């Protein structure tokens, strides 16, 4: 395929979704950004729009958006190659557009089940795939009735959210009532109002983040991370640090076989997926899955650890499918052990001094980092992934170095971020 006048549309390229543009334009492809909402979602970071070859906004009328795309293609003398979601909010629109334009698409039949956690559970349950007990509720009475049929704790979460937003572990009827009233009717980080909530039985075991890429129903395991989380009172657990998992481990085999079944059941035949799975005493069970890239993917960092990353693998699956298919059946190989630190703030206030980045630059295992707040900004106490002040990516030859540097970085954050 010639790269001349070939165009990709990225829907909602918040956060790491921006990396698609970097690689596409480097290879000579045109890249257009489509915002699926009239205004950017306030809890997500949208940047670099000025570097796209065009920008579009979906105003709510799908026919009008299609017409706008056709007009842009004509103006740029371009052929539409693919439509990809940047991150979670763009999944439904990307499915709809890729289906409409007859591109590589996961289709629209199960599109909602790839976003709505209750619809997702319905599909997986019907397919006989082990998942937690669950119930969609609209009233506290319904929530209490389900809870009485289960053991405590109960997990309560929005149907449409990401990054632990609105997720609560409830250990009593009072905690359940408090969580229900806090989440119900509130706006989630996807920009929608919670009109119902999902209750799930609590899964005992270690949680893993599983990232895949698929082409024509054939799946490749890009990377797996053990998610070490910390519980915050009044909320569920927040991400603390993620450990890269060896591909020769028992966990890898269990998770690969299970997640590939989930992908098939939900009709994820093309592109990336990000799953959160807990390995319970009875085997793997899904927390949730999304047909998009991981929200914490960092191409440079993943290349250091693995020699590949989910962004470039995704583009390879579309642009060079025969090359991508050579990965099928292969295990990834770890070049450097990886540890991702999700920074968590226990204090709040206006930042008056921030020497923390200079301290990170002195640590040899630090590959890169992303810090959100700057001097003069307000620092908030961390209660979910979106309120985390940032992330630090570490790579080393041994686990002991990573863990020692993790402890050091925690200490440095407390000492070198000052608030008033």
N, C-alpha and C positions, 0 to 999 in steps of 0.2 A: 504494500500500500504506500503510495506517495504521501509525504507529509505536507505537500503543497495544498493550501486551502482546505485542509481537513480540520474539523472543529469539534471540540468537546464542550459539553455544558456541565458545570458542577453546580449542584443545587445546595445552597446553604453551606458554603465553605467556611464555617466557623472553625476556630482552633486549628487542629492539624489538617483539616480539609483544604487549607491553603496550599499544602505541599503538592497537591495534584497539579496546580498551575505551574509551579516551579519546573517540574519534570516535563510536562507537556510542551511548554514554550521552549525549553532547552532543546527539544527534539523537533522543533519547527511547527508544532501544532498550534492552532488558534484555541484559545480557552476563554469561554464566556461564563460569567457568574449569574445565576438565577436565584433571587431571594424569594422564598415561598410565602413570605408574609409581607405586609405593607411596610412594616418597620422592622429593623433588626431586633432580635430577641435580647433584652437588656442583660440577661445573666450569662450570655455567651459572648465570646470575643470574635468580632468580624473585622478583618484587616486586609490591607493590600488591594482593595477593590480597584484602585487607580491603575493597577498593573494588568488587569484583565483586558482582553481584546474587545470586550463589550460587557455591559451589565443590563440585566432585565429584572423586573419586579412582577411577581404574580399578584394580580389585584383581586383574585377570587373567581375570575371567569376563565375556565380552562381553555375554552375555544379562543378567547382573546390572547391568551398566553401562547398558544400554538401559532396563531397568526403573527404575533410579534417575533417568534423564533424564525418562522419562515421568511419574514421581511428582513431580519438580521442576516440570515444565510444568504439571501439575495444581495444585500448591500455589501457583504464581505466576500461575495463570490465563493462561498464555502459549502462543503458537504458535511452534514452532521454525522459524526462517527458514533459517539456514545453519549448517554446522559447518566451521570453518576451522582449519588448523594455525597455531600461533603461529610456531614455528621448526621445525627439522628433526626432532626426536624425535616431533613430533605428526602427521607426514604420514600414516603408515599408519593410525592410529586415526581421523583426520579423514576419510580416504578410506572407511574401513569404515562409519563412522557416517553420513556423507552419502549413501552408497549405500543403507544400510539404511532410512533415513528418506525415501528418494526425493527428495532435494534436488538442487540443482545439484552435480554430482559428477564427478570424473575417473574414477570407477569403481574396481573392485578387480582387474580382469584384469591390468593392468600396474602395479599399485600397488608391488609389490616392486622393479620395474625403475626406479621413481622414487626409490628409497632405496639399494638394493644396487648397488654400482658394477659388479660383474661382470654381474649381470642386466641392468643398463642397457646395458653394452657389447654384450651378446648381442643385445638388441632393435635397437640402432642399427646394428650390423653386418649383421643380417638385412635391415634396411631400405636397405642400401647407402649409409649416411651415413659419410663419412670420419671415422675415429677412430684413436687410437694402437693399435699392436699391444698385445695384452694377454693375461694368463693368470692364472687363479685357482689358488693353490697352497696346500698344507697342510704341505709338508715343504721343508726346505732343498734337498734333492736336486732337487725339482721346480723350485724357484726358480733353481737353478744351471743346470739344463737349458734353461730359457727364456732366461736371460741369455746363454748361449752362442750362441743363435740370433739375438741382437740386437747392437747396438752400445752401448758404454757412453756415457753413464750410463744406468742403469735406474731407473725410479721405482717405489718400493715404498710401498704405503699400505693402511690398513684398508679393508674393504668398507663399513663403516658408521662414518663420522666426518665432521667438518666443521671448517673454519677451519684448515687445514694440520695438524691433529692427526694425529700418527703418520706423516706423509709424509716420505720420505727419498729423496734422490738418491744412488744408489750408483755409484761410479766403478771398483769392482773387486770381485772375489769376496769379499774380506775385508770390505769395507764392506757388501756385500749380506748376508753372514752376520751381521754385527753388527746390522744393521737388522732382519733377520728375527727374530732372537732377542729384540730389544727390543720389537717390535710383537706378535709371535705370543703369544697367551695373556694379553696385557695388557688392561686395561679402557680402552676409548676414551671420548671425551668425550660419547658418546651413551648411556653407561652399560651397554654390552654388552661381552662378552669377545671378543677377536679370535681366532676359531677357524680362520681362513684369512686370507690376504692377497692383494691384487691387485698384479700387476706390470704395468707399462706401459712402452712405448718412450718415450724422452725426446723431447719436442717442442721444436724450435728455433724461437724467435720471440717476439713480444710477447704478453703475456697480458692478457685483458680480462674484466671483470665485466659481464654483460649482464642487465638486469632487465626483465621483461615482465609484462603482465597480459592475461588472455584471457577471452573470453565466447563460449560456444558455438563454440569452435574458431577464433574470429577473434582475432588477436593484435595487441597494441600494444607498441611498444618504449618503455618508460618512461625508461630512461637506460642509458648505457654508460660505463664507467670503464676507463681503462688502468691496470692494476695493476703498479706499479713495486715489485719485491720485492728483498729482500736475502738472500743465502745465509748461513746460520749453519753453521759447521763441525759435522759430526755430524748435521745435520738437512737438511731441504730448504730452501726459501726461505720467509721470513716477509714478510708485508705491510709495506711501508715507507710508500708514499703512493699515492693513487689520483687520477688526473687525469680530469676530466669530458671526454668526447669529443664533438666537434662532430657534429651530425646531418647535415651536408652533406659529411662526409668519406667517403673510399673505404672506410675501416674500418667505418663505420656500415652501409653497404650490404652489404658482405660478411658482417658479423656478423648483421644482421637476416635476410637470406635463409637463412643457415645455421641459426641458432637456431630460426627458425620451422619448419624441417624437423624439427629435433630435438623440438620441442614436439609436432608432429603424430605423430611416430613413437612417442612415449612416452604418447600419449593425454592430454596436458595441454590440456584444453579450457576449463577454468574456473580463474580465480584467478591468483595470482602465480607467477612462477618466477624463479629466480636461476641463471644459467649462468656457468661459467668456461671461456673459450675461448682458444686460442692460434692466432694467424694465422701459419701456417708458410709456407715458400716455395711449398708446393703448395696453400695455401688454409687456411681455418679448420678446426680439429679440436678436439673437445670434451675438456676436462679432466674436468668433471662438471657435472651440472645437478640442481636440487632444485625441487620443486613447492611453494615457499613463498617468503616475502619474503626479501630480502637480510638477512644478519646484521648489516650496518652501516647499514641504512636509518635516516635521521633525518628525519621529516616536515618540521620547521621548516627545516632546512638545505636539503633538496631543494626546498622551496617558494621559498626565496631564489634558488637557482640556476636553477630550471626553471619555477616556477609550478605545479608538481604534485609528487606523491610517490607511491611504490608503495602505501602504506597506503590513502590516500584513493582512488586509482584502483581498487584492489581492491574497496573497499566500493561505489564507484560502479558497478562492473561487476555487482555483485549487486543493488543497491538501485535503480539508475537505468540499466538496460542500454541503453536507447535513447540516453541522453546519452553513455554510455561509447562506444558504437559509432560515434559521430561522430569519435572519435580515429583509428579504423582507417584506415590508409593515410597518416596524417599523420606528419610528422617533429616531434620535440620541438624547442623553441626555447630556447636558452641565454640567460638574463637576466644571469647573473653567471658568470664562470669559477669552477670549483670544484676544490678540492684537499683531499682527506682525508688526514690524517697519522695513521698507526698508530704510537703511541709504542712505543719499544723500549728496554728497560733492559739495560745492559751490566754493571750492578752488582747485588748482592744484599745484603740485610740489613734490620734493623729501621729504619723511617723515623723519624728524630729531628727533622727539620725539613722543611716542605713549603711553600715560598713560590711554587711554580710557578704555581698558579692566579692569584695576584695579578699575576704577570708577563703571563700570557695576556690578562688583562682590559685591558691597555694596548695591545694590538695590534688595529688597526682592522679587519683582514681576518678576524679570528676571529669566526665566527658563534656557535658554541657548542662545548662540549667535554664529554667524559665521562671522568672520572678515577676509577679503581677504588680505589687505595690511599689511606689516610689516615695521619696521624701515629700511630705506634704499631703500624701494620700491617707485615707482612713484605713486602718487595719482592723478587721473584725475577727472575732473568735471563730475558729473553724468548726462548722457543723455538717458540711458535706463536701463533695469534691469541688463544686463550683466556688465555695468560700475558702478553699485552700489558698494560701499565699503563693504557692508555686511548687515546682518539682525540680529535683536534682537527680541526674542520671550518672550512676557510677559503673565502672568496668574495671576488673582486675583479674589476675591469674588465679587468685584463691579467695575463698569465701571469708576467711578471717580478716583479710584486709578490708573487704567491703563492710563487714559488721563493725570493725573498729572505726572506720571513717563515718559510718552512719551515726554512731554515738557522738563522735566529734562534731558532726554537722548539726545535730540536735542542740548541742551545747552552744555552738557558735550562733545559731539562730536566736537563742534566748539572750545572748550577750551582746550581739551586734545589730539588733533591731530594737531601736528605742522609740517609745511612744509617750505622748503626753495626755 
